[in-house]
Amino acid sequence: MTSEFRLVDGLRTHTRRSADPTVPGAPPVVLVHGLAVSHRYLTPLAETLGTTHPVYVPDLPGFGLSAHPGHSYDLRQHVAHLLAWLDAYRMPPVCLVGHSFGAEVAAALAADHPGAVRALVLAGPTSDPTARSRRGLVGRWLVDSLRETPWQVPILVRDVLDARPWRVAATIAHSVHNAVEEDLVRIAAPTLVLAGERDPIVPPRWRAQVTRLVPDARLVTVPGAAHNVLTTAPGPVAGAIRDLLVPTLAR
């Protein structure tokens, strides 16, 4: 994979992208990271999917290697920037894969701009209404940190330092004030709701509720995985995404 920078809506934006895939005509897959992280933790999935699909992993404003605006973007500002990014790359309708807070961004974009999204993956989508507060979300994240594999720690620490702790805290506030249910019911694209079996941030009741709210959705639970399922189980996740895209290729 290679890195490149483009000016998107006035902001220097970093994107990690795959080489040309081996399957001609395969739809592009865009991975959207969570609230404290960047393209780095999504690299295992991007490399796995990149053998069959063109894969793009942009860093949202203020995260990873993208420029750092002086304020924390709220959810709708991230949606607007991601839409401008799709336009800058002249993307056809994409398979949009959002993880954690990135799933909230992806859900809002799919609901507001259905023509841009061919298929949607909501991986570990936040935030469960029963823990929709800073204390609730951080508490579940601490539980999850005990279930994740230790080799992820240096990647996550680097991402938090890049973003700055104040931006992470502000983005948590944006997440807990977002009523994601209002976007979920308006999604028209075929949708995969995906979660790790041991994910405390997205417990079984909430992932089932998300699946019920989206009109055309199915649920896949990855055995043994926690919240960072895209990082720790790239093979099963890539397989589930390919399965989602097979029917769309016939349309």
C-alpha positions as CSV (number, residue, x, y, z in Angstrom):
1,M,0.0,0.0,0.0
2,T,1.1,3.6,-0.6
3,S,0.4,6.9,1.0
4,E,-0.7,10.1,-0.8
5,F,-2.0,13.5,0.1
6,R,-4.7,15.6,-1.6
7,L,-6.2,19.0,-0.8
8,V,-9.8,18.2,0.2
9,D,-12.1,21.1,1.1
10,G,-9.0,23.2,1.9
11,L,-7.5,20.6,4.2
12,R,-4.4,18.5,3.4
13,T,-5.8,15.0,3.7
14,H,-3.8,11.7,3.9
15,T,-5.0,8.5,2.3
16,R,-3.5,5.0,2.4
17,R,-4.4,3.1,-0.7
18,S,-3.9,-0.3,-2.3
19,A,-2.4,-1.2,-5.6
20,D,-4.7,-2.3,-8.5
21,P,-6.6,-5.4,-7.5
22,T,-6.6,-8.7,-9.3
23,V,-10.4,-8.7,-9.9
24,P,-11.3,-6.3,-12.8
25,G,-14.4,-4.1,-12.1
26,A,-14.4,-4.8,-8.3
27,P,-16.0,-1.9,-6.5
28,P,-13.8,0.4,-4.4
29,V,-13.8,-0.1,-0.6
30,V,-13.3,2.9,1.7
31,L,-12.4,2.2,5.3
32,V,-13.4,4.9,7.9
33,H,-11.5,4.8,11.2
34,G,-12.8,5.4,14.7
35,L,-12.5,8.5,17.0
36,A,-9.0,8.1,18.5
37,V,-7.2,6.3,15.7
38,S,-6.2,6.5,12.0
39,H,-5.4,4.4,8.9
40,R,-2.7,2.5,10.8
41,Y,-4.9,0.0,12.7
42,L,-6.9,-0.7,9.6
43,T,-3.9,-1.7,7.5
44,P,-4.3,-5.5,8.2
45,L,-7.9,-5.4,6.7
46,A,-6.8,-3.0,3.9
47,E,-4.0,-5.4,2.8
48,T,-6.3,-8.4,2.9
49,L,-9.1,-6.8,0.9
50,G,-6.6,-5.2,-1.5
51,T,-6.0,-8.5,-3.3
52,T,-9.5,-8.3,-4.7
53,H,-10.7,-4.7,-4.4
54,P,-9.2,-1.2,-4.6
55,V,-9.0,-0.1,-1.0
56,Y,-8.7,3.5,0.3
57,V,-8.2,4.5,4.0
58,P,-8.4,8.2,4.5
59,D,-7.4,9.9,7.7
60,L,-10.2,12.1,9.0
61,P,-9.4,15.8,9.7
62,G,-7.2,16.0,12.8
63,F,-6.3,12.3,12.8
64,G,-3.3,10.3,11.6
65,L,-1.3,12.1,8.9
66,S,-4.1,14.5,7.8
67,A,-3.9,18.2,8.7
68,H,-5.0,19.2,12.1
69,P,-7.7,21.9,12.1
70,G,-7.9,24.1,15.2
71,H,-11.1,22.6,16.4
72,S,-12.6,19.1,16.6
73,Y,-14.9,18.3,13.7
74,D,-18.3,17.2,14.7
75,L,-20.0,14.2,13.0
76,R,-21.7,16.3,10.2
77,Q,-18.4,18.1,9.5
78,H,-16.7,14.7,9.1
79,V,-19.5,13.6,6.8
80,A,-19.1,16.7,4.6
81,H,-15.3,16.2,4.5
82,L,-15.7,12.5,3.5
83,L,-18.2,13.4,0.8
84,A,-15.7,16.0,-0.5
85,W,-13.0,13.3,-0.4
86,L,-15.1,11.0,-2.5
87,D,-15.6,13.8,-5.0
88,A,-11.9,14.6,-5.1
89,Y,-11.1,11.0,-6.0
90,R,-14.0,10.9,-8.5
91,M,-15.3,7.8,-6.8
92,P,-18.2,5.7,-8.2
93,P,-20.6,4.4,-5.5
94,V,-18.4,2.7,-2.9
95,C,-18.5,0.0,-0.3
96,L,-18.2,2.2,2.8
97,V,-16.8,0.5,5.9
98,G,-17.0,2.4,9.1
99,H,-15.7,1.2,12.4
100,S,-16.8,2.5,15.8
101,F,-17.3,6.3,15.5
102,G,-16.4,5.8,11.9
103,A,-19.6,3.7,11.6
104,E,-21.6,6.7,12.8
105,V,-20.0,8.8,10.1
106,A,-20.6,6.2,7.5
107,A,-24.2,5.7,8.5
108,A,-24.9,9.4,8.3
109,L,-23.3,9.7,4.9
110,A,-25.2,6.7,3.6
111,A,-28.5,8.1,4.9
112,D,-28.0,11.6,3.5
113,H,-26.2,10.7,0.2
114,P,-27.5,7.2,-0.9
115,G,-26.1,7.6,-4.4
116,A,-22.6,7.6,-3.1
117,V,-22.8,4.3,-1.3
118,R,-23.1,0.9,-3.0
119,A,-22.9,-1.1,0.1
120,L,-22.4,-0.3,3.8
121,V,-20.5,-2.0,6.6
122,L,-21.2,-0.9,10.2
123,A,-18.4,-2.5,12.2
124,G,-18.6,-2.1,16.0
125,P,-21.0,0.8,15.6
126,T,-21.3,3.3,18.4
127,S,-23.0,4.3,20.5
128,D,-25.3,2.0,22.5
129,P,-28.1,4.2,24.1
130,T,-27.6,2.3,27.4
131,A,-24.1,3.8,27.7
132,R,-24.4,7.0,25.7
133,S,-22.3,9.2,27.9
134,R,-18.6,10.0,28.3
135,R,-18.5,7.8,31.4
136,G,-20.4,4.9,29.8
137,L,-18.3,4.9,26.6
138,V,-14.9,5.3,28.3
139,G,-15.9,2.6,30.9
140,R,-16.7,0.1,28.1
141,W,-13.5,1.1,26.2
142,L,-11.4,0.3,29.3
143,V,-13.1,-3.1,29.6
144,D,-12.3,-3.7,25.9
145,S,-8.7,-2.7,26.3
146,L,-8.3,-5.8,28.6
147,R,-9.6,-8.0,25.8
148,E,-7.5,-6.7,22.9
149,T,-4.2,-8.2,21.8
150,P,-1.2,-6.3,23.3
151,W,0.6,-5.8,20.0
152,Q,-2.0,-3.1,19.1
153,V,-0.9,-0.8,22.0
154,P,2.0,1.0,20.2
155,I,-0.2,1.7,17.2
156,L,-3.1,3.1,19.3
157,V,-0.8,5.2,21.5
158,R,0.8,6.8,18.4
159,D,-2.6,7.5,17.0
160,V,-3.8,9.2,20.2
161,L,-0.7,11.3,20.4
162,D,-1.0,12.3,16.7
163,A,-4.7,13.4,17.3
164,R,-4.0,15.0,20.7
165,P,-6.0,13.9,23.8
166,W,-8.2,17.0,23.7
167,R,-9.4,16.1,20.2
168,V,-10.1,12.6,21.3
169,A,-12.1,13.8,24.2
170,A,-14.0,16.3,22.1
171,T,-14.9,13.6,19.5
172,I,-16.2,11.3,22.3
173,A,-18.6,14.2,23.2
174,H,-19.7,14.4,19.5
175,S,-20.4,10.7,19.5
176,V,-22.5,10.6,22.7
177,H,-24.6,13.5,21.4
178,N,-25.3,11.7,18.1
179,A,-28.6,9.9,17.9
180,V,-27.4,7.4,15.3
181,E,-30.8,5.6,15.2
182,E,-32.2,8.6,13.2
183,D,-29.7,7.8,10.5
184,L,-29.9,4.0,10.6
185,V,-33.6,3.9,9.7
186,R,-32.9,6.0,6.5
187,I,-30.2,3.8,5.1
188,A,-31.1,2.3,1.7
189,A,-27.9,0.4,0.8
190,P,-27.4,-3.3,1.6
191,T,-25.7,-3.3,5.0
192,L,-23.6,-5.6,7.0
193,V,-23.5,-5.1,10.8
194,L,-20.4,-6.6,12.1
195,A,-19.0,-7.0,15.6
196,G,-16.6,-9.1,17.6
197,E,-18.1,-11.7,19.9
198,R,-16.3,-10.3,22.9
199,D,-16.9,-6.6,22.1
200,P,-18.2,-4.8,25.3
201,I,-18.6,-1.5,23.5
202,V,-21.2,-3.1,21.1
203,P,-22.9,-5.7,23.2
204,P,-25.3,-8.3,21.6
205,R,-28.5,-6.4,22.3
206,W,-27.2,-3.2,20.7
207,R,-25.8,-4.9,17.6
208,A,-29.1,-6.7,17.2
209,Q,-31.0,-3.4,17.5
210,V,-28.8,-1.8,14.9
211,T,-29.5,-4.7,12.5
212,R,-33.3,-4.3,13.1
213,L,-33.2,-0.6,12.5
214,V,-31.5,-0.7,9.1
215,P,-34.0,-1.7,6.4
216,D,-31.7,-4.1,4.5
217,A,-29.2,-5.4,7.0
218,R,-27.7,-8.7,8.3
219,L,-25.5,-9.3,11.3
220,V,-22.2,-11.1,11.4
221,T,-20.5,-11.8,14.7
222,V,-16.8,-12.8,14.6
223,P,-15.9,-15.4,17.2
224,G,-13.2,-14.5,19.8
225,A,-12.8,-10.9,18.6
226,A,-13.3,-7.8,20.7
227,H,-14.0,-4.2,19.5
228,N,-11.0,-3.9,17.1
229,V,-12.3,-6.8,15.0
230,L,-11.1,-5.2,11.7
231,T,-7.5,-5.3,13.1
232,T,-7.4,-8.7,14.8
233,A,-9.6,-10.7,12.4
234,P,-8.9,-9.3,8.9
235,G,-9.5,-12.6,7.1
236,P,-13.1,-13.3,8.4
237,V,-14.0,-9.6,8.1
238,A,-12.7,-9.4,4.5
239,G,-14.7,-12.6,3.7
240,A,-17.9,-11.1,5.1
241,I,-17.4,-7.9,3.1
242,R,-16.8,-9.8,-0.1
243,D,-20.0,-11.8,0.5
244,L,-21.9,-8.6,0.9
245,L,-20.6,-7.3,-2.4
246,V,-21.3,-10.3,-4.5
247,P,-25.0,-9.6,-5.0
248,T,-24.3,-5.9,-5.7
249,L,-22.0,-6.9,-8.6
250,A,-25.0,-8.5,-10.4
251,R,-27.1,-5.3,-10.3
